[in-house]
Amino acid sequence: MSALFLLICLLVLVSVWASLVTYSFFWCENAWRARLAADPGSKLKSMVLAGLLSSIASVLFIIVSHPLGMIRRLWLPGDISDGRPIIILTHGLYHNASAWLLLRTRLRKAGFKNIFVMSYGSFFTSFEKTLKKFEDFVADARHAVPNQPVYLIGHSLGGLLSRVYAERSKGPAIPAAVITLGCPHQGSKIAAFGLGRLASSLIYRGPLFAEIEAGPARLPCNGVAIFSPVDNMVLPSEAMRVPYPGWVYFETDPLSHTAMLYSKSTAKKVVEVLREEMDQRRSWRGKEGEMRRTAGTG
């Protein structure tokens, strides 16, 4: 019993320490703006407190659930439905498939099928190597469910992988939409403390992002970025915005970077966006078919 108690205390201490450190960086980055606001710092303080508490809870949940991500059979798409779209979920740096434990369940309850969960290692690799693995995973999912639109949903680095994949896609490989959660679209200053080549490459406005922006500065499909006003891992906050127009942005409740994954309100927004995107696509395809029939009889 004493060993279990000590383990629980250690987990709580790690969660509190990690949350306090990252929110200290967040406060240093954003406090000057609060001093210029009409209500000097009061609103930001309450939002940071909410984010801090959500961070402690989510980090604890991540530590406990992380081993589940190593059980591959838990993350298979299950029954394949040939006539339904493909949804691909991709986690962020240092995480694994267990990141989607709650959100995938909520998507299934909302009626979505063909949910594929992409997983990758965060060490001894690079962004381009991870992107290649992502490309292969998407190709395999398309092969499993042919002739169906693909919707990419990514948290943090997973969102960046989804976006860059879409930007470089052509023809049939173009996804139907990209939805990012807390994505460092322009990197993060926190990456300076990351371990490994992949983590260090995500430094804010660093060489990786110059290389990405040297490519196609557009998304050939719809792009939706969902972000928290108190994200403690993507700094500065402007880094969560894509450096070209055309994206739609939604702000969540004051949640930490990882708490977004487990929030009911965030899941509700993802479901709402997915349904709108799918309805829009069906409507467009219907109009396209009608125009072809009209042209054929003209």
C-alpha positions as CSV (number, residue, x, y, z in Angstrom):
1,M,0.0,0.0,0.0
2,S,2.8,2.4,0.9
3,A,4.5,1.7,-2.5
4,L,1.3,2.5,-4.3
5,F,0.8,5.7,-2.4
6,L,4.4,6.8,-3.2
7,L,3.8,6.1,-6.9
8,I,0.6,8.1,-6.9
9,C,2.4,11.0,-5.1
10,L,5.2,10.8,-7.7
11,L,2.8,10.9,-10.6
12,V,1.0,13.9,-9.1
13,L,4.3,15.7,-8.5
14,V,5.5,15.1,-12.1
15,S,2.1,16.4,-13.4
16,V,2.2,19.5,-11.2
17,W,5.9,20.3,-12.0
18,A,5.4,19.9,-15.8
19,S,2.3,22.1,-15.7
20,L,3.8,24.8,-13.5
21,V,7.0,25.0,-15.7
22,T,5.2,25.3,-19.0
23,Y,2.6,27.8,-17.7
24,S,5.4,29.9,-16.3
25,F,6.8,30.2,-19.8
26,F,3.3,31.0,-21.1
27,W,2.9,33.7,-18.5
28,C,6.2,35.3,-19.3
29,E,5.2,35.3,-23.0
30,N,1.8,36.8,-22.5
31,A,1.9,38.9,-19.3
32,W,2.9,42.1,-21.1
33,R,-0.3,41.9,-23.2
34,A,-2.3,41.5,-20.1
35,R,-0.8,44.7,-18.7
36,L,-1.9,46.6,-21.8
37,A,-5.5,45.2,-21.6
38,A,-8.5,47.1,-20.1
39,D,-8.6,44.6,-17.2
40,P,-4.9,44.3,-16.4
41,G,-4.2,40.6,-16.1
42,S,-7.4,39.6,-14.3
43,K,-8.9,37.7,-17.2
44,L,-5.6,36.1,-18.2
45,K,-5.0,35.0,-14.6
46,S,-8.3,33.2,-14.4
47,M,-7.8,31.6,-17.8
48,V,-4.2,30.5,-16.9
49,L,-5.5,28.9,-13.7
50,A,-8.1,27.0,-15.6
51,G,-5.5,25.9,-18.1
52,L,-3.1,24.9,-15.3
53,L,-5.6,22.7,-13.5
54,S,-6.6,21.1,-16.8
55,S,-2.9,20.5,-17.6
56,I,-2.3,18.7,-14.3
57,A,-5.3,16.4,-14.8
58,S,-4.5,15.7,-18.5
59,V,-0.8,14.9,-17.8
60,L,-1.9,12.4,-15.1
61,F,-4.3,10.8,-17.5
62,I,-1.5,10.6,-20.2
63,I,0.9,8.9,-17.8
64,V,-1.7,6.3,-16.8
65,S,-3.1,5.7,-20.3
66,H,0.1,5.8,-22.2
67,P,0.8,2.0,-22.1
68,L,-2.5,1.4,-23.9
69,G,-1.0,3.0,-27.0
70,M,1.5,0.2,-27.3
71,I,-1.3,-2.4,-27.7
72,R,-1.7,-2.2,-31.5
73,R,-4.9,-4.2,-31.8
74,L,-6.7,-1.6,-29.6
75,W,-6.2,1.0,-32.4
76,L,-7.3,-0.9,-35.4
77,P,-10.2,0.7,-37.3
78,G,-12.5,-2.3,-36.5
79,D,-15.3,-3.0,-38.9
80,I,-14.6,-1.3,-42.3
81,S,-17.6,0.4,-43.9
82,D,-17.0,0.7,-47.6
83,G,-19.4,3.5,-48.2
84,R,-18.2,5.8,-45.4
85,P,-15.4,8.4,-45.4
86,I,-12.0,7.7,-43.8
87,I,-10.9,9.6,-40.7
88,I,-7.2,9.6,-39.7
89,L,-6.1,10.7,-36.2
90,T,-2.5,11.6,-35.6
91,H,-1.0,12.3,-32.2
92,G,1.6,14.9,-31.2
93,L,5.2,14.7,-30.1
94,Y,6.2,12.2,-27.4
95,H,2.6,10.9,-27.3
96,N,1.2,7.7,-28.9
97,A,-2.2,6.3,-30.1
98,S,-3.6,6.5,-26.5
99,A,-3.9,10.3,-27.1
100,W,-7.2,9.5,-28.9
101,L,-8.7,7.2,-26.2
102,L,-11.6,9.6,-25.5
103,L,-12.0,11.5,-28.7
104,R,-12.1,8.3,-30.9
105,T,-14.8,6.9,-28.6
106,R,-16.8,10.1,-28.9
107,L,-16.4,10.1,-32.7
108,R,-17.7,6.5,-32.8
109,K,-20.7,7.4,-30.6
110,A,-21.4,10.3,-33.0
111,G,-21.7,7.7,-35.8
112,F,-18.4,8.0,-37.6
113,K,-16.7,4.9,-39.0
114,N,-13.4,4.0,-40.6
115,I,-11.3,5.7,-37.9
116,F,-7.6,5.0,-38.4
117,V,-5.1,6.0,-35.7
118,M,-1.6,6.8,-36.9
119,S,1.3,6.3,-34.5
120,Y,5.0,7.2,-34.8
121,G,8.1,7.5,-32.7
122,S,9.4,10.8,-31.5
123,F,13.1,9.9,-31.2
124,F,15.9,9.0,-33.7
125,T,13.9,10.4,-36.6
126,S,13.2,13.7,-38.5
127,F,10.2,15.6,-39.7
128,E,10.6,14.3,-43.3
129,K,11.0,10.7,-42.2
130,T,7.9,11.0,-40.0
131,L,6.0,12.6,-42.9
132,K,7.0,9.8,-45.2
133,K,5.6,7.3,-42.6
134,F,2.4,9.4,-42.5
135,E,2.1,9.3,-46.3
136,D,2.4,5.5,-46.3
137,F,-0.2,5.2,-43.5
138,V,-2.7,7.4,-45.5
139,A,-2.1,5.3,-48.6
140,D,-2.7,2.1,-46.6
141,A,-6.0,3.5,-45.3
142,R,-7.1,4.5,-48.8
143,H,-6.3,1.0,-49.9
144,A,-8.4,-0.5,-47.1
145,V,-11.4,1.8,-47.9
146,P,-11.0,2.7,-51.6
147,N,-12.8,5.6,-53.4
148,Q,-13.7,7.4,-50.2
149,P,-12.8,10.9,-49.0
150,V,-10.1,11.3,-46.3
151,Y,-10.4,13.6,-43.3
152,L,-7.2,14.3,-41.4
153,I,-7.4,15.2,-37.7
154,G,-4.1,16.0,-36.0
155,H,-3.1,17.2,-32.5
156,S,0.0,19.3,-32.2
157,L,2.8,17.9,-34.4
158,G,0.1,15.5,-35.8
159,G,-1.7,18.6,-37.1
160,L,1.4,19.9,-38.8
161,L,2.0,16.5,-40.5
162,S,-1.6,16.5,-41.7
163,R,-1.3,20.1,-43.1
164,V,2.0,19.5,-44.9
165,Y,0.8,16.2,-46.4
166,A,-2.3,18.1,-47.7
167,E,-0.2,21.0,-49.1
168,R,2.0,18.6,-51.1
169,S,-0.9,16.4,-52.2
170,K,-2.0,16.3,-55.8
171,G,-5.0,14.8,-57.7
172,P,-6.7,11.9,-55.9
173,A,-4.3,12.1,-52.9
174,I,-5.8,15.4,-51.8
175,P,-7.7,15.0,-48.6
176,A,-11.3,16.3,-48.1
177,A,-10.3,18.5,-45.1
178,V,-7.6,19.0,-42.5
179,I,-8.6,19.7,-38.8
180,T,-5.8,20.6,-36.4
181,L,-5.9,20.8,-32.6
182,G,-3.3,23.0,-30.9
183,C,-1.0,22.8,-33.8
184,P,2.4,24.6,-33.9
185,H,1.8,25.8,-37.5
186,Q,4.8,28.1,-37.1
187,G,6.7,26.1,-34.5
188,S,7.1,26.8,-30.8
189,K,9.7,28.4,-28.5
190,I,9.2,25.5,-26.1
191,A,10.8,23.2,-28.7
192,A,14.2,24.7,-27.6
193,F,13.9,22.4,-24.6
194,G,12.8,19.3,-26.5
195,L,14.8,16.1,-26.7
196,G,15.7,14.6,-30.0
197,R,16.1,15.9,-33.6
198,L,12.4,15.9,-34.4
199,A,11.6,18.0,-31.3
200,S,14.4,20.5,-31.9
201,S,13.3,21.0,-35.5
202,L,10.0,22.5,-34.3
203,I,11.6,25.7,-33.0
204,Y,9.6,28.8,-33.7
205,R,10.1,30.1,-37.2
206,G,13.1,27.8,-37.6
207,P,14.6,26.3,-40.7
208,L,12.0,23.6,-40.9
209,F,9.2,26.2,-41.2
210,A,11.2,28.2,-43.8
211,E,11.4,25.0,-45.8
212,I,7.7,24.3,-45.4
213,E,6.7,27.8,-46.4
214,A,9.0,27.6,-49.4
215,G,6.6,24.9,-50.8
216,P,3.0,25.4,-51.8
217,A,1.6,28.3,-49.8
218,R,-2.0,27.0,-49.9
219,L,-4.2,24.1,-48.9
220,P,-6.0,22.3,-51.7
221,C,-8.8,21.5,-49.4
222,N,-10.6,23.0,-46.4
223,G,-8.5,23.7,-43.3
224,V,-9.8,24.2,-39.8
225,A,-7.6,25.0,-36.8
226,I,-9.0,24.6,-33.3
227,F,-6.9,26.1,-30.6
228,S,-6.9,27.1,-26.9
229,P,-6.3,30.7,-25.7
230,V,-4.0,29.3,-23.0
231,D,-2.1,26.6,-24.9
232,N,1.1,26.1,-22.7
233,M,3.1,24.3,-25.3
234,V,2.8,26.4,-28.5
235,L,4.5,29.7,-27.8
236,P,3.9,32.4,-28.9
237,S,0.2,31.9,-29.4
238,E,0.4,33.4,-32.9
239,A,2.3,30.2,-33.9
240,M,-1.0,28.3,-33.9
241,R,-2.1,30.3,-37.0
242,V,-1.1,29.2,-40.5
243,P,1.1,31.8,-42.3
244,Y,-1.3,32.1,-45.2
245,P,-5.0,32.9,-45.5
246,G,-7.9,30.5,-46.1
247,W,-8.1,28.7,-42.8
248,V,-11.0,28.8,-40.4
249,Y,-10.2,29.2,-36.7
250,F,-12.1,28.1,-33.6
251,E,-11.1,28.9,-30.0
252,T,-11.8,26.4,-27.3
253,D,-12.4,26.9,-23.6
254,P,-9.3,27.7,-21.5
255,L,-7.6,24.4,-21.8
256,S,-4.0,23.2,-21.7
257,H,-2.3,21.8,-24.8
258,T,-3.0,18.2,-23.9
259,A,-6.4,18.8,-22.2
260,M,-7.9,19.6,-25.5
261,L,-7.7,15.9,-26.4
262,Y,-10.0,14.9,-23.5
263,S,-12.4,17.9,-23.5
264,K,-16.1,17.2,-24.3
265,S,-16.5,20.7,-25.7
266,T,-13.5,20.2,-28.1
267,A,-14.8,16.8,-29.2
268,K,-18.2,18.4,-29.8
269,K,-16.6,21.0,-32.0
270,V,-14.6,18.4,-33.9
271,V,-17.8,16.4,-34.6
272,E,-19.6,19.6,-35.7
273,V,-16.8,20.5,-38.1
274,L,-16.7,17.0,-39.5
275,R,-20.4,16.9,-40.1
276,E,-20.3,20.3,-41.8
277,E,-17.4,19.3,-44.0
278,M,-19.1,16.1,-45.0
279,D,-22.4,17.8,-45.7
280,Q,-20.7,20.4,-47.8
281,R,-18.9,17.8,-49.8
282,R,-22.1,15.7,-50.4
283,S,-23.9,18.9,-51.5
284,W,-21.0,19.8,-53.9
285,R,-20.9,16.3,-55.3
286,G,-24.7,16.4,-55.8
287,K,-24.5,19.7,-57.7
288,E,-21.6,18.4,-59.8
289,G,-23.6,15.3,-60.8
290,E,-26.6,17.4,-61.7
291,M,-24.5,19.6,-63.9
292,R,-23.1,16.6,-65.7
293,R,-26.5,15.2,-66.3
294,T,-27.7,18.5,-67.6
295,A,-24.7,18.8,-69.9
296,G,-25.4,15.3,-71.1
297,T,-29.0,16.0,-72.1
298,G,-28.3,19.4,-73.6
